[in-house]
Amino acid sequence: MTLPTGKLPLEQLARLLSQVAPIDPRVLVGPGVGLDCAVIDLGNGNCLVAKSDPITFATDAIGWYAVHVNANDVATTGAAPRWFLATILLPAGKADVPLADSVLRQIHTACAEIGASLVGGHTEVTYGIDRPIVAGSMLGEVARDRLITPSGARPGDVLLLTKRVAVEATSILAREKRDRLTDRFDAAFLDRARQFLYAPGISVVRDAQVAIGAGRVHAMHDPTEGGLATGLHELAAAAHVGLEIDAEAVPIYSETRLLCDVFGLDTWGVIASGALLMAVQAGDADRVADALRANAIEAAIIGRVVERERGVTVRDASGVKPLKTFSRDEIAKVFE
């Protein structure tokens, strides 16, 4: 069977990962569906959190993306992102010194913004690719008694979403496909959509820090490839729970809707870094949401956690139905 572009389908990934078990007892969180970070007990009351992720859809500002998408997942554990490593692959015949300089500057600037340091990696001009690719690894640290994992969601929790859907997709479409959009949108609209990378921004590090300082956050997840829908399914799989989502409560940027309409993309399935999904103790949900808003971070209650046997469902004007799944990110359609 030929696999689709993007993440491995969840059932295939689960099958593969079921064959892998860490042999080191200090590994508190190893590979698993919806488990985006490894967590290792350092034995001194602290944990090392490790994350690795490549940037493949974007080419513009690729270094910036690489730092923040990796830092986001580290932050979902309650950890502070500290050390970044980057493998930078540049296409033979197209790479030049200004390109290499630009990628490194983006990485350095993004690291400085979140208090992390670039500590190593590898840079290479190679054949077989037609655009730059950056594979990043972010390391962070957190006290063991403050560790949060996606498996912590429990029935009764409230689901909160910061910002809206879908920051990253909006920026990528405006940056990578501008030539196909100029006859539909004016320059001001496209410039605003391009700037989604920075404002509202794809980082959720601050979102996570504010939330965990305001109340009992049981689980956090960063919706990336496959969009919010995939992020919800991954959170449910990691915690062995069901979810009930209110479609009307899910906030979507108007820019996202307009750009996705042009390409025939479903906004629930486009790459969505920039929004943070949280399962919060019901009694603390309003307090957490208020703290986020007080820090100029949008927050919306979009549903709740229920028992596993109830599945992952969404309620809209037509009634309650299973939340759709996406075998690949919707944005892949425009890069075929």
TATAMO-V629177 format. One record per pair of residues at least 6 apart in sequence whose ideal C-beta (glycine too) atoms are under 8 Angstrom apart, sorted by the first residue. I is the first residue (numbers start at 0). J is the second residue. D is the distance in whole Angstrom. If there is no record, write none. Layout:
# TATAMO-V629177
i=I j=J d=D
i=I j=J d=D
This chain:
# TATAMO-V629177
i=2 j=8 d=7
i=2 j=11 d=7
i=3 j=326 d=5
i=3 j=327 d=4
i=3 j=331 d=8
i=4 j=327 d=5
i=4 j=328 d=8
i=4 j=331 d=4
i=4 j=334 d=8
i=4 j=335 d=8
i=5 j=224 d=6
i=5 j=225 d=7
i=5 j=326 d=8
i=5 j=327 d=4
i=5 j=328 d=5
i=5 j=331 d=5
i=6 j=12 d=7
i=6 j=224 d=5
i=6 j=225 d=6
i=6 j=229 d=8
i=6 j=327 d=7
i=6 j=328 d=7
i=7 j=15 d=7
i=8 j=326 d=6
i=9 j=32 d=6
i=9 j=229 d=8
i=9 j=232 d=7
i=9 j=233 d=7
i=9 j=236 d=7
i=9 j=324 d=8
i=12 j=32 d=6
i=13 j=32 d=5
i=13 j=236 d=8
i=16 j=30 d=5
i=16 j=31 d=6
i=16 j=32 d=7
i=19 j=29 d=8
i=19 j=30 d=6
i=20 j=29 d=7
i=21 j=29 d=4
i=23 j=39 d=8
i=25 j=39 d=5
i=25 j=40 d=5
i=25 j=41 d=8
i=25 j=42 d=7
i=26 j=37 d=7
i=26 j=38 d=7
i=26 j=39 d=6
i=26 j=40 d=8
i=27 j=38 d=4
i=27 j=39 d=7
i=27 j=40 d=5
i=27 j=46 d=7
i=27 j=143 d=8
i=27 j=146 d=7
i=28 j=34 d=6
i=28 j=36 d=7
i=28 j=37 d=6
i=28 j=38 d=4
i=28 j=148 d=6
i=28 j=150 d=8
i=29 j=37 d=6
i=30 j=37 d=7
i=31 j=237 d=7
i=32 j=233 d=6
i=32 j=236 d=5
i=32 j=237 d=6
i=33 j=149 d=5
i=33 j=150 d=8
i=33 j=220 d=7
i=33 j=232 d=8
i=33 j=233 d=4
i=33 j=234 d=6
i=33 j=235 d=8
i=33 j=236 d=5
i=33 j=237 d=3
i=33 j=238 d=8
i=34 j=148 d=7
i=34 j=149 d=6
i=34 j=150 d=7
i=34 j=237 d=6
i=35 j=50 d=6
i=35 j=72 d=4
i=35 j=75 d=7
i=35 j=149 d=7
i=35 j=220 d=7
i=35 j=221 d=7
i=36 j=48 d=5
i=36 j=49 d=6
i=36 j=50 d=5
i=36 j=72 d=5
i=36 j=73 d=6
i=36 j=75 d=7
i=36 j=76 d=5
i=36 j=78 d=8
i=37 j=48 d=7
i=37 j=49 d=5
i=37 j=50 d=8
i=38 j=46 d=5
i=38 j=47 d=7
i=38 j=48 d=5
i=38 j=49 d=8
i=38 j=76 d=6
i=38 j=146 d=6
i=38 j=148 d=7
i=39 j=46 d=6
i=39 j=47 d=5
i=39 j=48 d=8
i=39 j=49 d=7
i=40 j=46 d=6
i=40 j=143 d=6
i=41 j=47 d=6
i=41 j=140 d=8
i=44 j=142 d=6
i=44 j=143 d=6
i=44 j=144 d=8
i=45 j=140 d=6
i=45 j=141 d=7
i=45 j=142 d=6
i=45 j=143 d=7
i=46 j=78 d=7
i=46 j=140 d=7
i=46 j=141 d=5
i=46 j=142 d=7
i=46 j=143 d=5
i=46 j=146 d=6
i=47 j=138 d=6
i=47 j=139 d=8
i=47 j=140 d=6
i=48 j=73 d=5
i=48 j=76 d=5
i=48 j=78 d=4
i=48 j=138 d=7
i=48 j=139 d=4
i=48 j=140 d=7
i=48 j=141 d=6
i=49 j=136 d=7
i=49 j=137 d=8
i=49 j=138 d=5
i=50 j=69 d=5
i=50 j=72 d=4
i=50 j=73 d=5
i=50 j=136 d=7
i=50 j=137 d=5
i=50 j=138 d=8
i=50 j=139 d=8
i=51 j=69 d=7
i=51 j=134 d=7
i=51 j=135 d=7
i=51 j=136 d=4
i=51 j=137 d=8
i=52 j=65 d=8
i=52 j=68 d=5
i=52 j=69 d=5
i=52 j=72 d=7
i=52 j=134 d=7
i=52 j=135 d=6
i=52 j=223 d=8
i=53 j=65 d=8
i=53 j=132 d=6
i=53 j=133 d=7
i=53 j=134 d=4
i=53 j=135 d=7
i=54 j=61 d=5
i=54 j=64 d=5
i=54 j=65 d=5
i=54 j=68 d=7
i=54 j=132 d=7
i=54 j=133 d=5
i=54 j=134 d=8
i=54 j=135 d=7
i=55 j=132 d=6
i=56 j=171 d=6
i=56 j=175 d=7
i=56 j=270 d=7
i=56 j=328 d=8
i=56 j=330 d=6
i=56 j=331 d=8
i=56 j=334 d=6
i=57 j=64 d=5
i=57 j=170 d=8
i=57 j=171 d=5
i=57 j=174 d=7
i=57 j=175 d=7
i=58 j=130 d=5
i=58 j=131 d=6
i=58 j=175 d=7
i=59 j=174 d=4
i=59 j=175 d=7
i=60 j=105 d=6
i=60 j=174 d=7
i=60 j=196 d=6
i=61 j=102 d=6
i=61 j=105 d=7
i=61 j=131 d=5
i=61 j=132 d=8
i=61 j=133 d=5
i=62 j=85 d=7
i=62 j=87 d=8
i=62 j=101 d=7
i=62 j=102 d=4
i=62 j=103 d=7
i=62 j=104 d=7
i=62 j=105 d=3
i=62 j=106 d=4
i=62 j=109 d=7
i=62 j=133 d=6
i=63 j=105 d=4
i=63 j=106 d=8
i=63 j=108 d=7
i=63 j=109 d=5
i=63 j=196 d=7
i=64 j=133 d=8
i=64 j=167 d=8
i=64 j=196 d=8
i=64 j=201 d=7
i=64 j=272 d=8
i=65 j=85 d=6
i=65 j=106 d=7
i=65 j=109 d=8
i=65 j=133 d=4
i=65 j=134 d=8
i=65 j=135 d=4
i=66 j=83 d=6
i=66 j=105 d=8
i=66 j=106 d=6
i=66 j=109 d=4
i=66 j=110 d=6
i=66 j=113 d=7
i=66 j=115 d=7
i=66 j=135 d=6
i=66 j=137 d=7
i=67 j=109 d=6
i=67 j=113 d=8
i=67 j=200 d=8
i=67 j=201 d=5
i=67 j=202 d=5
i=67 j=204 d=8
i=67 j=272 d=7
i=68 j=135 d=8
i=68 j=167 d=8
i=68 j=201 d=7
i=68 j=221 d=8
i=68 j=223 d=6
i=68 j=272 d=5
i=69 j=80 d=8
i=69 j=83 d=7
i=69 j=135 d=5
i=69 j=136 d=7
i=69 j=137 d=4
i=70 j=80 d=4
i=70 j=83 d=8
i=70 j=113 d=5
i=70 j=115 d=7
i=70 j=137 d=5
i=70 j=139 d=8
i=70 j=202 d=7
i=70 j=204 d=6
i=71 j=201 d=7
i=71 j=202 d=7
i=71 j=203 d=5
i=71 j=204 d=7
i=71 j=221 d=4
i=71 j=223 d=8
i=71 j=272 d=6
i=71 j=275 d=8
i=72 j=137 d=8
i=72 j=221 d=5
i=73 j=79 d=8
i=73 j=80 d=5
i=73 j=137 d=5
i=73 j=138 d=8
i=73 j=139 d=4
i=74 j=80 d=6
i=74 j=139 d=8
i=74 j=203 d=6
i=74 j=204 d=4
i=74 j=206 d=8
i=74 j=207 d=4
i=74 j=208 d=7
i=74 j=219 d=8
i=74 j=221 d=8
i=75 j=147 d=7
i=75 j=149 d=7
i=75 j=203 d=8
i=75 j=207 d=6
i=75 j=219 d=4
i=75 j=220 d=6
i=75 j=221 d=6
i=75 j=275 d=7
i=76 j=139 d=7
i=76 j=141 d=6
i=76 j=146 d=6
i=76 j=147 d=5
i=76 j=148 d=6
i=76 j=219 d=8
i=77 j=141 d=5
i=77 j=145 d=5
i=77 j=146 d=6
i=77 j=147 d=4
i=77 j=207 d=7
i=77 j=211 d=6
i=77 j=216 d=8
i=77 j=219 d=8
i=78 j=139 d=4
i=78 j=140 d=6
i=78 j=141 d=4
i=78 j=146 d=8
i=79 j=114 d=7
i=79 j=139 d=5
i=79 j=140 d=6
i=79 j=141 d=7
i=80 j=113 d=6
i=80 j=114 d=7
i=80 j=115 d=5
i=80 j=137 d=5
i=80 j=138 d=8
i=80 j=139 d=5
i=80 j=204 d=6
i=81 j=114 d=8
i=81 j=115 d=6
i=81 j=116 d=7
i=81 j=138 d=6
i=81 j=139 d=5
i=81 j=140 d=6
i=82 j=115 d=6
i=82 j=116 d=6
i=82 j=118 d=5
i=82 j=137 d=7
i=82 j=138 d=4
i=82 j=139 d=8
i=83 j=106 d=7
i=83 j=110 d=6
i=83 j=115 d=5
i=83 j=116 d=7
i=83 j=117 d=5
i=83 j=118 d=7
i=83 j=135 d=6
i=83 j=136 d=7
i=83 j=137 d=5
i=83 j=138 d=8
i=84 j=117 d=8
i=84 j=118 d=6
i=84 j=119 d=5
i=84 j=120 d=4
i=84 j=135 d=7
i=84 j=136 d=4
i=84 j=137 d=8
i=84 j=138 d=8
i=85 j=106 d=6
i=85 j=117 d=7
i=85 j=120 d=4
i=85 j=121 d=8
i=85 j=133 d=6
i=85 j=134 d=7
i=85 j=135 d=5
i=85 j=136 d=8
i=86 j=120 d=5
i=86 j=121 d=5
i=86 j=122 d=8
i=86 j=123 d=8
i=86 j=133 d=7
i=86 j=134 d=4
i=86 j=135 d=8
i=87 j=99 d=7
i=87 j=102 d=6
i=87 j=103 d=8
i=87 j=120 d=7
i=87 j=121 d=7
i=87 j=122 d=4
i=87 j=123 d=7
i=87 j=131 d=7
i=87 j=132 d=8
i=87 j=133 d=5
i=88 j=123 d=6
i=88 j=125 d=5
i=88 j=128 d=6
i=88 j=131 d=7
i=88 j=132 d=5
i=88 j=133 d=7
i=88 j=134 d=8
i=89 j=98 d=6
i=89 j=99 d=6
i=89 j=102 d=8
i=89 j=122 d=8
i=89 j=123 d=7
i=89 j=124 d=5
i=89 j=125 d=7
i=89 j=131 d=5
i=90 j=124 d=7
i=90 j=125 d=7
i=90 j=126 d=8
i=90 j=128 d=5
i=90 j=129 d=6
i=90 j=130 d=6
i=90 j=131 d=7
i=91 j=124 d=6
i=91 j=125 d=6
i=91 j=126 d=5
i=93 j=129 d=8
i=94 j=124 d=5
i=94 j=131 d=8
i=98 j=131 d=7
i=99 j=122 d=7
i=102 j=131 d=6
i=102 j=133 d=7
i=106 j=117 d=6
i=106 j=133 d=8
i=107 j=117 d=6
i=110 j=116 d=6
i=110 j=117 d=5
i=112 j=202 d=7
i=113 j=202 d=7
i=113 j=204 d=5
i=115 j=137 d=7
i=120 j=136 d=8
i=145 j=211 d=8
i=147 j=211 d=7
i=147 j=216 d=6
i=147 j=217 d=7
i=147 j=218 d=6
i=147 j=219 d=6
i=148 j=218 d=7
i=148 j=237 d=7
i=149 j=218 d=5
i=149 j=219 d=7
i=149 j=220 d=5
i=149 j=233 d=7
i=149 j=234 d=5
i=149 j=237 d=4
i=149 j=238 d=6
i=150 j=218 d=7
i=150 j=237 d=5
i=150 j=238 d=5
i=150 j=239 d=8
i=151 j=217 d=4
i=151 j=218 d=4
i=151 j=238 d=7
i=151 j=278 d=7
i=152 j=217 d=6
i=152 j=218 d=4
i=152 j=234 d=6
i=152 j=235 d=8
i=152 j=237 d=8
i=152 j=238 d=4
i=152 j=240 d=5
i=152 j=278 d=4
i=152 j=304 d=5
i=153 j=217 d=6
i=153 j=238 d=7
i=153 j=240 d=7
i=153 j=278 d=7
i=153 j=304 d=6
i=154 j=240 d=6
i=154 j=241 d=8
i=154 j=304 d=5
i=154 j=305 d=5
i=154 j=306 d=5
i=155 j=281 d=6
i=155 j=303 d=7
i=155 j=304 d=7
i=156 j=217 d=6
i=156 j=218 d=8
i=156 j=278 d=4
i=156 j=279 d=6
i=156 j=280 d=6
i=156 j=281 d=6
i=156 j=303 d=7
i=156 j=304 d=4
i=157 j=278 d=7
i=157 j=279 d=5
i=157 j=280 d=8
i=157 j=281 d=5
i=157 j=284 d=4
i=157 j=300 d=6
i=157 j=302 d=8
i=157 j=303 d=6
i=157 j=304 d=8
i=158 j=242 d=7
i=158 j=244 d=7
i=158 j=276 d=7
i=158 j=277 d=7
i=158 j=278 d=6
i=158 j=279 d=8
i=158 j=300 d=7
i=158 j=301 d=5
i=158 j=302 d=4
i=158 j=303 d=6
i=158 j=304 d=7
i=159 j=210 d=8
i=159 j=276 d=8
i=159 j=277 d=5
i=159 j=279 d=5
i=159 j=284 d=6
i=159 j=287 d=6
i=159 j=288 d=6
i=159 j=291 d=8
i=159 j=298 d=6
i=159 j=299 d=7
i=159 j=300 d=6
i=159 j=301 d=7
i=160 j=227 d=8
i=160 j=249 d=7
i=160 j=250 d=7
i=160 j=274 d=6
i=160 j=275 d=7
i=160 j=276 d=6
i=160 j=277 d=8
i=160 j=298 d=7
i=160 j=299 d=5
i=160 j=301 d=5
i=161 j=203 d=7
i=161 j=206 d=4
i=161 j=210 d=8
i=161 j=274 d=6
i=161 j=275 d=4
i=161 j=277 d=8
i=161 j=291 d=6
i=161 j=296 d=5
i=161 j=297 d=6
i=161 j=298 d=5
i=162 j=199 d=5
i=162 j=203 d=8
i=162 j=206 d=7
i=162 j=250 d=8
i=162 j=273 d=6
i=162 j=274 d=5
i=162 j=275 d=8
i=162 j=296 d=7
i=162 j=297 d=5
i=163 j=199 d=8
i=163 j=250 d=4
i=163 j=251 d=6
i=163 j=252 d=5
i=163 j=255 d=7
i=163 j=274 d=7
i=163 j=297 d=6
i=163 j=299 d=8
i=164 j=222 d=8
i=164 j=226 d=7
i=164 j=227 d=5
i=164 j=249 d=6
i=164 j=250 d=7
i=164 j=251 d=5
i=164 j=252 d=7
i=164 j=255 d=6
i=164 j=266 d=6
i=164 j=267 d=7
i=164 j=269 d=8
i=164 j=271 d=6
i=164 j=274 d=6
i=165 j=226 d=6
i=165 j=227 d=7
i=165 j=251 d=7
i=165 j=252 d=7
i=165 j=255 d=5
i=165 j=266 d=6
i=165 j=269 d=5
i=165 j=270 d=7
i=165 j=271 d=4
i=165 j=273 d=7
i=165 j=274 d=7
i=166 j=195 d=5
i=166 j=196 d=8
i=166 j=199 d=6
i=166 j=200 d=7
i=166 j=201 d=5
i=166 j=252 d=7
i=166 j=271 d=7
i=166 j=272 d=6
i=166 j=273 d=3
i=166 j=274 d=6
i=167 j=195 d=8
i=167 j=196 d=8
i=167 j=201 d=5
i=167 j=223 d=8
i=167 j=270 d=5
i=167 j=271 d=6
i=167 j=272 d=4
i=167 j=273 d=6
i=168 j=226 d=7
i=168 j=255 d=6
i=168 j=258 d=8
i=168 j=259 d=7
i=168 j=264 d=8
i=168 j=266 d=8
i=168 j=269 d=4
i=168 j=270 d=5
i=168 j=271 d=7
i=168 j=329 d=8
i=168 j=330 d=6
i=169 j=192 d=5
i=169 j=195 d=5
i=169 j=252 d=6
i=169 j=254 d=5
i=169 j=255 d=5
i=169 j=258 d=6
i=170 j=192 d=7
i=170 j=193 d=6
i=170 j=194 d=8
i=170 j=195 d=4
i=170 j=196 d=4
i=170 j=201 d=7
i=171 j=270 d=7
i=171 j=330 d=6
i=172 j=180 d=8
i=172 j=192 d=7
i=172 j=258 d=5
i=172 j=259 d=8
i=172 j=262 d=7
i=172 j=330 d=7
i=172 j=333 d=7
i=173 j=180 d=7
i=173 j=189 d=5
i=173 j=192 d=4
i=173 j=193 d=4
i=173 j=195 d=7
i=173 j=254 d=8
i=173 j=258 d=7
i=174 j=193 d=5
i=174 j=196 d=8
i=175 j=333 d=8
i=175 j=334 d=8
i=176 j=262 d=8
i=176 j=333 d=6
i=177 j=189 d=6
i=177 j=193 d=8
i=179 j=261 d=8
i=180 j=189 d=6
i=180 j=258 d=7
i=180 j=261 d=7
i=181 j=189 d=7
i=183 j=261 d=6
i=184 j=257 d=7
i=188 j=254 d=7
i=191 j=254 d=7
i=192 j=254 d=5
i=192 j=258 d=6
i=195 j=201 d=8
i=195 j=252 d=8
i=195 j=254 d=7
i=195 j=273 d=7
i=199 j=273 d=6
i=199 j=297 d=8
i=200 j=273 d=6
i=201 j=272 d=4
i=201 j=273 d=4
i=202 j=273 d=7
i=203 j=221 d=6
i=203 j=272 d=8
i=203 j=273 d=7
i=203 j=274 d=7
i=203 j=275 d=4
i=205 j=294 d=7
i=205 j=296 d=7
i=206 j=275 d=4
i=206 j=291 d=7
i=206 j=296 d=5
i=207 j=219 d=6
i=207 j=275 d=6
i=209 j=290 d=6
i=209 j=291 d=6
i=209 j=294 d=5
i=209 j=296 d=6
i=210 j=216 d=5
i=210 j=219 d=7
i=210 j=275 d=7
i=210 j=277 d=6
i=210 j=279 d=8
i=210 j=287 d=5
i=210 j=290 d=7
i=210 j=291 d=6
i=212 j=290 d=7
i=213 j=283 d=7
i=213 j=286 d=6
i=213 j=287 d=5
i=213 j=289 d=8
i=213 j=290 d=4
i=213 j=291 d=8
i=214 j=279 d=6
i=214 j=280 d=7
i=214 j=283 d=3
i=214 j=284 d=7
i=214 j=286 d=5
i=214 j=287 d=4
i=214 j=290 d=8
i=215 j=279 d=7
i=215 j=280 d=4
i=215 j=283 d=5
i=216 j=277 d=5
i=216 j=278 d=7
i=216 j=279 d=5
i=216 j=280 d=8
i=216 j=283 d=8
i=216 j=287 d=7
i=217 j=278 d=5
i=217 j=279 d=7
i=217 j=280 d=7
i=218 j=234 d=6
i=218 j=237 d=8
i=218 j=238 d=6
i=218 j=277 d=7
i=218 j=278 d=4
i=219 j=275 d=6
i=219 j=276 d=7
i=219 j=277 d=5
i=219 j=278 d=8
i=220 j=230 d=5
i=220 j=233 d=6
i=220 j=234 d=5
i=220 j=237 d=8
i=220 j=275 d=8
i=220 j=276 d=5
i=220 j=277 d=8
i=221 j=230 d=7
i=221 j=272 d=6
i=221 j=274 d=8
i=221 j=275 d=6
i=221 j=276 d=7
i=222 j=229 d=7
i=222 j=230 d=3
i=222 j=231 d=8
i=222 j=271 d=4
i=222 j=272 d=7
i=222 j=274 d=6
i=222 j=276 d=6
i=223 j=230 d=7
i=223 j=270 d=6
i=223 j=271 d=7
i=223 j=272 d=5
i=224 j=270 d=5
i=224 j=327 d=8
i=224 j=328 d=5
i=225 j=268 d=6
i=225 j=270 d=8
i=225 j=325 d=5
i=225 j=327 d=7
i=225 j=328 d=5
i=226 j=265 d=8
i=226 j=266 d=7
i=226 j=267 d=6
i=226 j=268 d=4
i=226 j=269 d=5
i=226 j=270 d=6
i=226 j=271 d=5
i=226 j=325 d=7
i=226 j=328 d=7
i=226 j=329 d=7
i=227 j=249 d=7
i=227 j=267 d=6
i=227 j=271 d=5
i=227 j=274 d=7
i=227 j=276 d=7
i=228 j=267 d=4
i=228 j=268 d=6
i=228 j=322 d=6
i=228 j=323 d=6
i=228 j=324 d=7
i=228 j=325 d=6
i=229 j=268 d=7
i=229 j=324 d=7
i=229 j=325 d=6
i=229 j=328 d=8
i=230 j=271 d=7
i=230 j=276 d=5
i=231 j=242 d=6
i=231 j=244 d=7
i=231 j=276 d=7
i=231 j=311 d=6
i=231 j=322 d=6
i=232 j=311 d=6
i=232 j=322 d=7
i=232 j=324 d=6
i=234 j=242 d=7
i=234 j=276 d=6
i=234 j=278 d=7
i=235 j=241 d=6
i=235 j=242 d=5
i=235 j=307 d=8
i=235 j=311 d=5
i=238 j=278 d=7
i=238 j=304 d=8
i=239 j=307 d=5
i=240 j=304 d=5
i=240 j=305 d=7
i=240 j=306 d=7
i=240 j=307 d=5
i=241 j=304 d=7
i=241 j=305 d=4
i=241 j=306 d=6
i=241 j=307 d=5
i=241 j=308 d=7
i=241 j=309 d=4
i=241 j=310 d=5
i=241 j=311 d=6
i=241 j=312 d=7
i=242 j=302 d=6
i=242 j=303 d=7
i=242 j=304 d=6
i=242 j=305 d=7
i=242 j=311 d=5
i=242 j=312 d=7
i=242 j=322 d=7
i=243 j=302 d=5
i=243 j=303 d=5
i=243 j=305 d=5
i=243 j=309 d=7
i=243 j=312 d=6
i=243 j=313 d=8
i=243 j=314 d=7
i=243 j=319 d=8
i=244 j=301 d=6
i=244 j=302 d=4
i=244 j=311 d=8
i=244 j=312 d=7
i=244 j=313 d=4
i=244 j=314 d=7
i=244 j=322 d=6
i=245 j=301 d=6
i=245 j=302 d=5
i=245 j=313 d=8
i=245 j=314 d=6
i=246 j=313 d=5
i=246 j=314 d=6
i=246 j=315 d=4
i=247 j=315 d=7
i=247 j=316 d=8
i=248 j=299 d=6
i=248 j=300 d=6
i=248 j=301 d=5
i=248 j=302 d=7
i=249 j=267 d=8
i=249 j=299 d=7
i=249 j=301 d=5
i=250 j=297 d=7
i=250 j=299 d=5
i=251 j=266 d=5
i=255 j=266 d=6
i=255 j=269 d=7
i=256 j=266 d=6
i=259 j=265 d=7
i=259 j=266 d=5
i=259 j=269 d=6
i=259 j=329 d=8
i=262 j=332 d=7
i=262 j=333 d=5
i=263 j=332 d=7
i=264 j=329 d=4
i=264 j=330 d=7
i=264 j=332 d=6
i=264 j=333 d=7
i=265 j=323 d=8
i=265 j=325 d=8
i=265 j=329 d=5
i=267 j=323 d=7
i=267 j=325 d=8
i=268 j=323 d=8
i=268 j=325 d=4
i=268 j=328 d=7
i=268 j=329 d=4
i=269 j=328 d=7
i=269 j=329 d=5
i=269 j=330 d=5
i=270 j=328 d=5
i=270 j=330 d=5
i=277 j=287 d=7
i=278 j=304 d=5
i=279 j=287 d=5
i=281 j=303 d=8
i=284 j=300 d=6
i=287 j=298 d=7
i=288 j=298 d=4
i=288 j=299 d=8
i=288 j=300 d=7
i=291 j=297 d=7
i=291 j=298 d=4
i=292 j=298 d=6
i=310 j=321 d=6
i=311 j=321 d=7
i=311 j=322 d=5
i=312 j=319 d=5
i=312 j=320 d=6
i=312 j=321 d=6
i=312 j=322 d=6
i=313 j=319 d=7
i=313 j=320 d=6
i=313 j=321 d=8
i=313 j=322 d=5
i=313 j=323 d=8
